[in-house]
C-alpha cells in the first residue's frame, strides 16, 4: 500500500466517493481537481482513510494517524461547501496506548458516524468502536468501547 503522507481530498475523488441520500453527488465541492480540502497537516503518516456521506452533501473522514509514538484514530467532517469542520487536524477517536489501525466508518443517519478499528492496547488485537455526533463529540467511552476482545478460549 502506498504511503499517503498528509490527508487531503481532491475534488474529483470526493465526488466519486460522496453520495447524498438520493444517490446524486454534491456539486458544491471544488470543481478543480487540483484544489485540495486539507483534512490533516500533522507530522507523521496519516494512513488508511475511509469516507462516508453525512447525508447533507458533506462527508466524514476517518484515518489512522502516526503523529505520536503509536498509531491512533482521528476523524474530521467536511461540509457540503468543502469546508473542513470539527477540530483542526481531526477529532481524537482513540489515542489509547498501543496501536489502533484499520478504521472503518458508517453513517449514523444523523450527521455523525460509528467508527470501528483494530486495537492493540491490551497486548492482543481487539475490535473497538466509537460514535461521533454531527458536532464532532465522541458519544461513547473515552477511546471507544470493546466490541470483540481477544480470548484464548
N, C-alpha and C positions, 0 to 999 in steps of 0.2 A: 504494500500500500504506500502510496506517495505521501511524504510528509507535507502537510498543508500549511505549516507555519501559522501565520496570523489568519483569523477567520474574517472573511468579508463575503458579501453576497453580490454577485454580478447580476444585473437586471435580467438578462435572458435566462439564466439558470433558475432564478427565483420564479419567473413567470412560468417556467416549465414545471416546477415543483409545487407552486402555490395555487390552490383552488379554493374558491369560496363555495358556500352551500349549494348553489345551483350549478356547479361544475364549470363556471366561467372564471377565467383568470382575472386578477385585478390589473387594471391598466393605469393605476396611479403610481406605479413604480417607475424609476428612471427608464426611459426607452433606450438610452445609450448604454450598450453592454460594457463600456469601459468605465462607467460610473459605479463605484462600489459603495455599498452601505456598510460602514465599519461596525462590526459587532464586538470585536475584542482586539486590542492592540498591546496586551500584556506581553512580557518576555516569556520565553519558554515556548513549547509547542502546544498548539490547540489542535486536537485531533478528533476524528470520528463524529463530525457534525451530523445532526439529524434535524429535520424541519417538519413542522406541522402547521396547518392553517389555524388561525384564531377565529375563523368563521365570520370575520368582519373585514376581510381584504388584507389583513396583516398575517404575520407568522410568528411562531415561537421557535427559536433555535436552541438546541442543547448540544454540548460538546464535552469531551474530556480535556482537561486543562493541566499543563505541566508547569505553571508559573511557580509552584512551590516545590518541595522536595519529593512529594508524591503526586500522582495524578488525581485530580478532583473533578467534580461535575459542576458545570455552570450552565446558565440559560439566560437568554435575552429575547425580548419581544421587539418586533418591528411593526409599526402601524401601517395602515393602507397607503399612506403617503411616502413610505420608505424611511421614516424617522425611527432611529433606534431608541427604545424606551427602557424603563427599569434602570437598574444600577449600571453605571458606566463599566464596561468590560465584563458584565454579567453578574447575575444573582447567584450566590453560592447555593447550590442544591445539596451538595455534600462535600465536606472537606475533612472528613474523619481521617484518622491515621491509616496508613496503608494505601494501596492504590484503589481507585474507583475507575472503572473502564466500561466501554461499550454501551453508552447510553442509548435508550430508545424512548420515544415520545409519542403520546396520543393526545388529542384534544379532549378536554372535559366538556365541550359544548357550551361553556360559559365564559370563554375568553382566556381560560387558563389551560393547564395541561397536567397530565400524570406522566411522570418520568421514572423509568426503571434503569438499573445498571448492575454490573458485576462489581462486587465489593470484597476487598481483602483485609478489612480492618481487624478481623478475628483470627487471621492466620490461615484461613481457608476461603475459597471463593463462595460467597453467598450472593443472593439477589436481594436488592433493596429497592424501595420505591419512595417517591415524594410527589406531593401535589403542590402546584404553584398556582395561585389565583391570577385573575386578569391584571392585578396591580403589581405582580411580581413577589408577593409574600408567600413564603412556604407555609403550608397548612398542616402538615403532619409533624411528627417529632423532628427536632433538630437533627440533621444528617440522615433523615429518612427512617423508614420502618423496614424491618426484615420481613420479606415475604417467602423466602426459601433459604433456610440455613443448612449448612453442611452437616451431615450426620454420618457416623461410621456404621450405623445400623443397616 
